[in-house]
Amino acid sequence: MAAALALASLAALLATAGTTGRAGEAAAAPEHAHTEMTQAEIDAAAQAEAEAAGVPAWRDLWYSSLEALRREPSINNTQDDVLVQLGGVAFLHCPVRNLGERGVSWVRRRDWHIISSGVFMYTNDERFQVLHSEGSDDWILQIKYVQKRDNGTYECQVSLGSGTLSRLVHLHIVVPEAFILGADEYHVDAGSTINLVCIIEKSPVPPQYVFWYHNARMINYDATRGVSVATAPGARTQSALRIRGAAPAHSGNYSCRAANTEPAHIYVYVSEGSDKMAATLSRNASSSQHSWLTHLAITVAAILRNCL
C-alpha cells in the first residue's frame, strides 16, 4: 500500500514538471521573437542612417543641379532670315524656354534702339508690336506696313547673371519691280491696235490686281472704248493691255501699277500717215544733228591736241 502511494506521488511530480517545462518554453518563445524583431528594427535603422550619411548627399546635389538647369533659360540662337514684301506684315520670332521671371527685349541693330522689353514698347512707331500668348515660349516682334527703312537686323535678348542670350533675325524688304516690254516710246498708226505688256518681278506674293493708267486716268474697265486687260499672276506676273481702233486721242503716257510696286511708264504716239512720217523725219533730223555735233567736237579736240 505504501509502495503504491509512493508511485502515485512520483507520477504526479513528473506530470507537474512536464507541464511546467512546456509552459516555460511557451513563455520563452515570445521573448525570443521579440528579440528578433528588435534586431530587424536595429538593422533597418542602421541602413537608414547609412543612407542619410552618404547616398542622399550626392543625390540631392544631382537633383538640385537638374532643377537649376530646368530653370535656366535657353534660346534658339540660330540666325533667321525673313523675307517680306514692301507694305506687308513682318513677324520676327524669338523662342525662349524656361524664361521664368526674366524678360525678352527686342533691339534694332542699325541704331541699337531698344524697341521693347516684355510686352512694353519703347517706340512711338505704332507699326511695332510684341505678340506673346500665355504659356507660349515665343516672343514675336510684329511690324506692320513694312517700309524700306525697316530693312536690317533685329536682335532679341534675355539678360542673365552670367551674360546675355541673344538671337539675330535679318529682315529683308523686297520691292517688286515693274517694266513694260519694248522701248520708252510706242508708235502706232491710227485705226490699228495698241498692245502693251507689263511684267512684275521680285514679288513674294503675286499682286491681285494690275492697273493700267492713261495719263492720270485708270482705264482697266473702259470696255466701251475698246480697252481690255488680261493679267496672269505668278512669280513673274504678266498683264496685257489691248486697245482696239487707236485714235490720236489715245496718245499719251501709259503706266502699269500694282500694290507696293514702283510703276512702269511708256509714251504712246498714235499718228496718221503724214504725221507719222513727220515724226520719223524729225527724229532722224535730231539724230543726224547730234551725230554732226559729236563729229565736230572730236575734230576740234584733235586740232587742239596737235597745237599743244
C-alpha positions as CSV (number, residue, x, y, z in Angstrom):
1,M,0.0,0.0,0.0
2,A,2.8,2.3,0.9
3,A,4.6,1.4,-2.3
4,A,1.5,2.3,-4.4
5,L,1.2,5.7,-2.8
6,A,4.9,6.4,-3.5
7,L,4.5,5.5,-7.1
8,A,1.4,7.8,-7.4
9,S,3.2,10.7,-5.8
10,L,6.2,10.2,-8.2
11,A,3.9,10.2,-11.3
12,A,2.2,13.4,-10.1
13,L,5.6,15.1,-9.6
14,L,6.7,14.1,-13.1
15,A,3.5,15.3,-14.7
16,T,3.8,18.6,-12.9
17,A,7.4,19.0,-14.1
18,G,6.4,18.4,-17.7
19,T,3.6,20.9,-17.6
20,T,5.9,23.5,-16.0
21,G,8.6,22.9,-18.8
22,R,6.1,23.3,-21.6
23,A,4.8,26.5,-20.0
24,G,8.3,27.8,-19.7
25,E,9.1,27.1,-23.3
26,A,5.8,28.8,-24.3
27,A,6.7,31.8,-22.2
28,A,10.2,32.0,-23.6
29,A,9.0,31.8,-27.3
30,P,7.5,35.3,-27.3
31,E,10.6,36.7,-25.7
32,H,12.8,35.2,-28.4
33,A,10.5,36.5,-31.2
34,H,10.6,39.9,-29.6
35,T,14.4,39.9,-29.6
36,E,14.5,39.1,-33.4
37,M,12.0,41.9,-34.3
38,T,14.1,44.4,-32.3
39,Q,17.2,43.3,-34.3
40,A,15.4,43.9,-37.6
41,E,14.4,47.3,-36.5
42,I,18.0,48.0,-35.5
43,D,19.3,46.8,-38.9
44,A,16.7,49.0,-40.7
45,A,17.7,51.9,-38.6
46,A,21.3,51.3,-39.3
47,Q,20.7,51.1,-43.0
48,A,18.6,54.3,-42.9
49,E,21.4,56.0,-41.0
50,A,24.0,54.9,-43.6
51,E,21.9,56.3,-46.4
52,A,21.4,59.5,-44.6
53,A,25.1,59.8,-44.2
54,G,26.0,59.0,-47.8
55,V,23.7,58.4,-50.8
56,P,21.2,61.3,-50.5
57,A,24.0,63.8,-50.3
58,W,25.1,63.4,-53.9
59,R,21.5,62.6,-55.0
60,D,20.3,65.9,-53.6
61,L,23.1,67.7,-55.4
62,W,22.2,66.0,-58.6
63,Y,18.6,66.8,-58.3
64,S,19.3,70.4,-57.4
65,S,21.6,70.7,-60.4
66,L,18.9,69.3,-62.7
67,E,16.4,71.6,-61.2
68,A,18.8,74.6,-61.8
69,L,19.2,73.5,-65.4
70,R,15.5,73.3,-65.8
71,R,15.1,76.8,-64.5
72,E,17.9,78.3,-66.7
73,P,16.5,80.0,-69.8
74,S,17.6,78.7,-73.2
75,I,17.2,80.4,-76.6
76,N,17.2,79.2,-80.1
77,N,20.2,81.2,-81.3
78,T,20.0,80.1,-84.9
79,Q,20.0,83.2,-87.1
80,D,16.8,83.6,-89.2
81,D,16.1,85.4,-92.5
82,V,12.6,86.9,-93.0
83,L,11.5,88.0,-96.5
84,V,8.6,90.5,-96.6
85,Q,7.2,92.5,-99.5
86,L,7.1,96.2,-99.2
87,G,3.8,97.2,-97.4
88,G,3.3,93.7,-95.9
89,V,3.5,92.5,-92.3
90,A,6.7,91.1,-90.8
91,F,6.8,88.5,-87.9
92,L,10.1,88.1,-86.2
93,H,10.2,85.1,-83.9
94,C,12.2,84.6,-80.7
95,P,11.6,81.2,-78.9
96,V,12.8,81.2,-75.3
97,R,12.4,78.2,-73.0
98,N,12.3,78.4,-69.1
99,L,12.1,82.2,-69.2
100,G,10.7,82.3,-65.6
101,E,10.5,85.9,-64.3
102,R,13.0,87.2,-66.8
103,G,12.1,89.4,-69.8
104,V,12.7,89.4,-73.5
105,S,13.9,92.5,-75.2
106,W,14.0,93.4,-78.9
107,V,16.7,95.7,-80.2
108,R,17.2,97.2,-83.7
109,R,20.9,96.6,-84.5
110,R,21.1,99.5,-87.0
111,D,21.0,102.1,-84.3
112,W,20.9,99.9,-81.2
113,H,17.4,101.3,-80.4
114,I,15.5,99.2,-77.7
115,I,12.2,98.5,-79.3
116,S,10.5,96.6,-76.5
117,S,11.0,94.9,-73.1
118,G,8.5,92.2,-72.5
119,V,5.3,93.4,-73.9
120,F,6.1,97.1,-73.2
121,M,7.1,99.2,-76.2
122,Y,9.8,101.8,-76.3
123,T,9.0,103.3,-79.7
124,N,6.4,105.8,-80.9
125,D,6.0,103.9,-84.1
126,E,2.7,102.2,-83.8
127,R,3.6,99.7,-86.5
128,F,5.6,97.8,-84.0
129,Q,4.0,95.4,-81.5
130,V,5.1,92.4,-79.4
131,L,2.9,89.3,-79.6
132,H,3.0,86.7,-76.8
133,S,0.4,84.2,-75.7
134,E,0.2,82.9,-72.1
135,G,2.1,79.7,-71.8
136,S,3.9,80.2,-75.1
137,D,7.7,80.2,-75.5
138,D,7.6,82.5,-78.5
139,W,8.0,86.3,-78.3
140,I,7.1,87.8,-81.7
141,L,8.0,91.2,-82.9
142,Q,5.4,92.3,-85.4
143,I,6.0,95.1,-87.9
144,K,3.0,96.3,-90.0
145,Y,3.2,98.0,-93.3
146,V,6.9,97.5,-93.6
147,Q,9.0,100.2,-95.4
148,K,12.4,100.2,-97.0
149,R,13.9,101.7,-93.9
150,D,12.8,98.7,-91.8
151,N,15.3,96.5,-93.7
152,G,18.1,95.2,-91.4
153,T,19.0,93.1,-88.4
154,Y,16.9,92.8,-85.2
155,E,18.1,91.1,-82.0
156,C,16.1,89.5,-79.2
157,Q,17.9,89.4,-75.8
158,V,17.5,87.7,-72.4
159,S,19.7,89.0,-69.6
160,L,21.2,86.5,-67.2
161,G,23.5,86.9,-64.2
162,S,26.2,85.3,-66.3
163,G,25.7,87.2,-69.5
164,T,23.1,87.7,-72.3
165,L,21.3,85.2,-74.5
166,S,20.5,86.5,-78.0
167,R,19.1,85.6,-81.4
168,L,19.5,87.6,-84.6
169,V,16.8,88.0,-87.2
170,H,17.6,89.5,-90.6
171,L,14.6,91.3,-92.2
172,H,14.7,91.7,-96.0
173,I,12.2,94.1,-97.5
174,V,11.5,93.2,-101.1
175,V,10.3,95.8,-103.6
176,P,8.6,94.4,-106.6
177,E,9.8,95.8,-110.0
178,A,7.5,96.6,-113.0
179,F,8.6,97.3,-116.5
180,I,6.8,97.5,-119.9
181,L,8.2,95.5,-122.8
182,G,9.7,97.5,-125.6
183,A,11.3,100.9,-125.8
184,D,10.4,104.1,-123.9
185,E,8.2,105.0,-126.8
186,Y,5.5,103.1,-128.7
187,H,4.4,104.3,-132.2
188,V,1.2,103.0,-133.9
189,D,-0.9,104.1,-136.8
190,A,-4.4,105.4,-136.2
191,G,-7.0,102.7,-136.6
192,S,-4.7,99.9,-135.5
193,T,-4.4,98.1,-132.1
194,I,-2.3,99.2,-129.2
195,N,-0.7,96.2,-127.4
196,L,1.3,96.8,-124.3
197,V,2.7,94.1,-121.9
198,C,3.7,94.9,-118.3
199,I,5.9,92.5,-116.3
200,I,6.1,92.5,-112.5
201,E,9.0,90.6,-110.9
202,K,10.5,90.1,-107.4
203,S,7.2,89.9,-105.7
204,P,7.0,87.2,-102.9
205,V,3.2,87.4,-103.2
206,P,1.8,87.9,-106.7
207,P,-0.3,91.1,-107.0
208,Q,-4.0,90.6,-107.0
209,Y,-4.6,93.5,-109.4
210,V,-2.6,95.3,-112.0
211,F,-4.0,98.7,-113.0
212,W,-3.3,100.5,-116.3
213,Y,-3.5,104.3,-116.5
214,H,-3.7,106.6,-119.5
215,N,-2.1,109.8,-118.2
216,A,-3.9,110.1,-114.8
217,R,-7.0,108.1,-115.6
218,M,-7.4,104.4,-114.8
219,I,-8.6,102.5,-117.9
220,N,-9.0,98.9,-116.9
221,Y,-12.7,98.9,-117.2
222,D,-13.1,101.1,-120.4
223,A,-14.5,98.2,-122.4
224,T,-16.8,100.6,-124.3
225,R,-13.7,102.4,-125.6
226,G,-12.2,99.2,-126.9
227,V,-9.9,98.6,-123.9
228,S,-9.3,95.1,-122.4
229,V,-6.8,93.9,-119.8
230,A,-5.7,90.3,-119.1
231,T,-3.5,89.6,-116.1
232,A,-1.7,86.3,-115.3
233,P,-0.4,86.3,-111.7
234,G,2.6,84.3,-110.8
235,A,6.3,84.5,-109.9
236,R,6.6,86.7,-113.0
237,T,3.2,88.4,-113.2
238,Q,2.2,89.5,-116.8
239,S,-0.5,92.0,-117.6
240,A,-1.5,92.8,-121.2
241,L,-3.3,96.0,-122.3
242,R,-5.1,95.9,-125.6
243,I,-6.8,99.0,-127.2
244,R,-8.7,98.5,-130.5
245,G,-9.2,101.2,-133.1
246,A,-6.4,103.5,-131.8
247,A,-7.0,107.2,-132.4
248,P,-4.9,110.3,-131.8
249,A,-6.8,110.8,-128.5
250,H,-5.1,107.6,-127.3
251,S,-1.7,109.2,-127.4
252,G,-0.1,110.0,-124.1
253,N,1.6,108.4,-121.1
254,Y,0.7,104.9,-120.1
255,S,1.6,103.2,-116.9
256,C,1.0,99.9,-115.2
257,R,0.8,99.8,-111.4
258,A,0.4,97.2,-108.6
259,A,0.2,97.4,-104.9
260,N,3.6,98.3,-103.3
261,T,5.3,98.3,-106.7
262,E,7.1,101.2,-108.5
263,P,5.0,101.9,-111.6
264,A,6.4,101.5,-115.1
265,H,5.8,104.0,-117.9
266,I,5.8,104.2,-121.7
267,Y,4.7,107.0,-124.1
268,V,2.4,106.1,-126.9
269,Y,2.1,108.0,-130.2
270,V,-0.9,107.4,-132.4
271,S,-0.3,109.1,-135.8
272,E,-2.0,109.5,-139.1
273,G,0.2,108.5,-142.1
274,S,1.6,112.1,-142.7
275,D,2.0,112.7,-139.0
276,K,4.0,109.5,-138.6
277,M,6.3,110.5,-141.5
278,A,6.8,113.9,-140.0
279,A,7.6,112.4,-136.6
280,T,10.1,110.0,-138.2
281,L,11.8,112.7,-140.2
282,S,12.0,114.8,-137.0
283,R,13.6,112.0,-135.1
284,N,16.1,111.3,-138.0
285,A,17.0,115.0,-138.2
286,S,17.6,115.2,-134.5
287,S,19.8,112.1,-134.7
288,S,21.8,113.5,-137.6
289,Q,22.3,116.8,-135.9
290,H,23.5,115.0,-132.7
291,S,25.9,113.0,-134.9
292,W,27.3,116.1,-136.6
293,L,27.9,117.9,-133.4
294,T,29.7,114.9,-132.0
295,H,31.9,114.7,-135.0
296,L,32.7,118.4,-134.8
297,A,33.6,118.1,-131.1
298,I,36.0,115.3,-131.9
299,T,37.7,117.2,-134.7
300,V,38.2,120.4,-132.6
301,A,39.7,118.3,-129.8
302,A,42.1,116.7,-132.3
303,I,43.2,120.1,-133.6
304,L,43.8,121.5,-130.1
305,R,45.8,118.4,-129.2
306,N,48.1,118.8,-132.2
307,C,48.6,122.5,-131.4
308,L,49.7,121.8,-127.9
